[in-house]
Amino acid sequence: MSFEVTANRRRPQTFKDLKGQEFVVSTLTNALKAGRVAHAYLFSGPRGVGKTSAARILAKALNCEQGVTPEPCGTCTSCKEISQGTAIDVIEIDGASNTSVNDVRVIREEVLFAPGKARYKVYIIDEVHMLSNSAFNALLKTIEEPPPYVVFIFATTELQRVPATIRSRCQQYHFRLISPEVIASLLREAASEMQVEVEEEALSWIAKEADGSLRDAYTLFDQVVSFSEGRLSYALIQEKLGLVGFERLQAVVEACVREEVKGALDLVHEILMSGVSVEQCVVDLAEYFRALTLVEAGIERESILGVAPSRFSKSVRTAFSPAQLERAMELILETYRNIRYSLNQRYDLELLVSRLAHLRRWVSSEDLVSRLERLRAGLVGGAVQASPPPQGAPDSREEGAEPRSPGEIREAVLARARAHSPTLQAALSQGQWRIQGRRVEILFSSKAPLALCEEQVDVIKRLFEEVAGRGVECVLGRIREQEDRSPGEEPQIEEPVEQVRRIFKGEIVK
């Protein structure tokens, strides 16, 4: 007897056998019980979740010799022929290879003829989204008003590519991904039928790798059973398929937590030498950090994580902040994109591991901004809360202290002005300074710097008092220019010595 793959051997034959699609099953069975048979159905959803199987079961339910029933007998001639694919009135068409308008015209001509043996002529068009626009347009009128004995069942994995004009003429049913628990239970039944002993960890791994597709799970199951010799373990799968394994992944991450770059790279070398591809290693790292991120977010369900939360070591769970885990995922996904075009994929993997080993030192931009804000607030608070000078200490600018020269006072005031406002310092440096005792006179040749200084005269006075002590009188004004002189007034000619002193901002030492 020839071998039959598990996906075909265990294909659902009744609605009860269609696992993981309870909403679709209940809706169709209730409609069949009420005798409400639509002329067109549209089944959508991911691959391998039961769309084509549901279409065949519906065809059997419509054409069973016991009448339209939600529970076809499976023993009558009509049910057997549909199950075997030999029924002449149930036509299965592959939309991917019959995409032209001429193929649809053939269907339009065939629907004019009544079914030869069955109650309904059923057209099952798989991957209907592959039809051309012309083919869809040719099909519109037929599916809108077909003969009463014709039923169309469309199946697609890409619902968005089916025109709205087609969708509006069909009853739509969306098939969901099958949960890992359901897939694992069905695999357990298949293993029992094949008399194969399977570890639970191996079943969980197959269910996780199937990613919600039961057909993919059965296909992978057949592959791993072929080298199991009657007993299938996760260690055997890991060895034969070249998997990293959770324990080895965790050893690499723990070395990264300790910032041991050499140790982490040595472990990566051992993993690659055991036959694991670089791409598989990066994928497994992504799954590890994804699960770790979800655990830190408070998710504990093993069906979501793909691994028991208790398997993560305490050192790993407490090592990284949420921002650092997000950064790790960014680095891993970036590496996965880059290795496709890499000069040497191993180089990219080693660079990734080296970066992960320094991940604990990484700080996000948001954290940096927050730290700078706190530092700034601390500095400002320190300036405000600076301790006052001891009482009774003499002011350095009080009488009896050695007075500063006008040049020193000017430079000290400009330095303080620069710290307060560079604009104010630039304006003050444009003026001519005259310092006589406690009186300071600053004259400007233009209006702009004078106006700016007049607005901040209190600040300027405070700066002078910080340098020269209290009681300073500050006077601002303009140099008299020619346009300011009255008619007949002789221009004031500046002495050469005074002109040189002003230009070089010096002082006359007598």
Phi, psi and omega in degrees: 000132182288151181285138177242127183298154184297324182297323178279322182295325183254024177296132181301137179248346177223167179296330179294330180280350183277096186272147175082002181233052187299322182296315180296315182297312182295321181293314181293318180294320178295321179294320179292322177298323181276357180073022180263086182263118179280161180273347180207134177236147177232110178261124180233156179151177181295171181288148171070027181248000173114018182292309180293322177298317178296323178296318179292321178296319178296321177297319177294320180297327181281331188246007178300142182294345176279359181104175178296117186213146176285351181233080179299146187290325181079359182246342180287168183298318181297314180297319181295317181296321179294319179296324181275351180079022182249005181289127184284342182260001174244104188255117177261127183237134176272111182295336182288332181252358177232071191259349189275167179291333179294325177296322179289326178297325176297318178297318181299325179284324183289327184292346179288341181263136181292159178297146183284316184234324188275174178283320180235146169265115188250127176252116177255111181251108180274149183051052185295338181294348180279351178295150178284165179299321179296322178294318177299316181296323179290337183273344188304305185296325182293316182280344178282319180225068180282166173300154186295344182261009183247134176230129176258134174233113180258143176231138181208148173261353181228081184299327184294343180269355176274126183303149180297329179294330176282315182299324183290343181262004184235153166278125187259136177228124181257124179269137185262164171295145182271136185292152179300327180296317180294317179298317180297320180293321178291323176294324179296320177295318179296320178295323178294320178296324182271000180056048178244130177274124186232133175288149179297324180296324177292318177297318179296321179294317179297316180298322179291318181294332180292337176056044175088358181257116181291323179297318177297323179295316178296320180296315178293324178298315178300323181294313184284332178292332184297335178247016185274333183057043174093347179218120185249120179239160179292326178298322179292319177298317180298321181287314187283325184264358178070056180259153180287311183090144185296318185296317179291324176298315181295326177296321178295315182293321178297323175296323176293323178297322179279000181060035177263088183297316181298314180298319179295318180291326176297319178294320177298320178299317179297320180296315181293324179291339178279000176106003179281133178284157178298317181298317179296323179296317179293319179298316180294324175297320178297317179294322180297309182288331174297311179298320179296321178296318179293323177297317179293336177277357176100007180273127184241355184288124182293330180294333178273317184286327186085359180203151178291132181302331182291347182282343177284130180290155181297322181296325179284319183294332183258003188277324191244146172278164177304320179295323179290326176294320176297321178296321178299317178296321178298316180296318182293314180294324176297319178296320180298321178291326186281330187293341179294332183240024187277150172296319177211114185298328181296324179300317181295320179295317180294323176295320178299313181296321178297320178293320178295330179291339177253015185295327183293340178273349184286137179234132180288160179297326179296319178294322178298315179298318179298318179295318179296321178296318178294321179295318179296317179297322179293321179293317179296317179297324179294324179291324182286325186263018180299139183292139180289160178294153181301141180294138178091352179289133183290140176290134181296342180258004181286171181299143182101337178279151182292122184288149175278157176282158178304322179295320179294319179298316182298313181295321180293319179294317179296323178296317178292324178295323179296320178293326180284311182199116177302329179294317179295320179297320179295322180292316181295326182290345179275351183269163174263124187260137173229112183247115179231102181065237180265010182250130179238127181238123180239118182248141183240148178269346179232163187281326188299306179295328177296315180297319180296318181290325178296326179293332183242034183298326179294322178295318180297318180297320179295321178297319178295320181293327177295330183269312189253000181095174185283164177085020180277135176259123184248123181238129178247144180193184181246149173285134182289118179262178184296326183286346180269351183280148177285156181302137178087352181281134181285140178293146179274117181268125183280136178299144181302318181296317180294323179296316178297317180300319181292318183296317184266005177052050179253194178219154182266120180263119182260000000 
